[in-house]
Amino acid sequence: MQKEKREMCQQKFKDFEAIKVAENEQILVMDWKNKNGYSEYSIRYMLDKEKGNLIITGDLGAGIASWYNSLYPEKLASLLNDIGYFKSKIQCCTETYTYRYKDIEEDLMSIKKDLILDGYGETELEVDFNKILSLSTYIDGGVGAYPNDLTEIFEKYDRDWQQSEFAYLGRRVSNRIYFWAVGFQMAVDDLLRKEQRKNTVF
């Protein structure tokens, strides 16, 4: 996981605590929420330890991830360090990716540099890429939603654009995925600390 993403989540969750709602051999239900009672960024995790399913609900949306084998909280927490792996296990989700204008612009700049090296003229690229940016509101709708004006520019530079960088312009893993992963890790750590304190003999 990217260091800056982890730090972003940890900062947001610095005043949070884990509340165990229910637990037995098969399931764990825990709330991850602000100690002041505010619901902003609060998350409920429901882990089916036996079947390996994680259901997530709360202020950041909802999602279901499946591993199809037994999975315990500490093991899952370690697996969530790999965001790409975690995302691949999500079966359904409020939002997996974002397509922000600044990210589309950043990706186009990278593609532009490569195309200039391939011999395309900078002025022509500038005109076409400005046209792409003017149509950027269509990009977050997915490939099927692209208007002809957009796909014609893509095809001009890559006939197989659907298998190229053009097909993924601006696509970034949604921050909610990072918040879910780091929140789960921090919640499990918090529960373990509470258990250790409870079991400490003075």
BELHUJO-V389595 format. One record per pair of residues at least 24 apart in sequence whose ideal C-beta (glycine too) atoms are under 6 Angstrom apart, sorted by the first residue. I is the first residue (numbers start at 1). GAP is how many residues later the second one is. D is the distance in whole Angstrom. If there is no record, write none. Layout:
i = [I,I]
gap = [GAP,GAP]
d = [D,D]
This chain:
i = [1,1,5,6,9,9,9,12,13,17,18,18,18,26,28,30,32,32,43,45,56,60,60,61,61,62,63,63,64,64,65,65,66,73,77,77,80,80,80,86,87,95,96,97,97,98,98,99,99,99,99,101,103,103,104,104,104,107,107,111,128,139,139]
gap = [80,82,173,176,169,170,173,29,173,173,169,172,173,24,45,157,151,155,140,139,124,116,119,33,115,32,27,30,27,28,24,25,25,115,108,111,101,104,105,95,90,79,78,74,77,74,76,40,41,71,72,35,67,69,32,65,66,62,63,54,25,30,31]
d = [5,5,5,6,6,5,4,6,6,6,4,4,5,5,6,6,5,4,5,6,5,5,5,3,6,6,5,4,5,5,4,5,5,5,5,5,4,6,6,6,6,5,6,5,6,5,5,5,4,4,6,6,4,5,5,5,3,5,6,5,5,6,6]
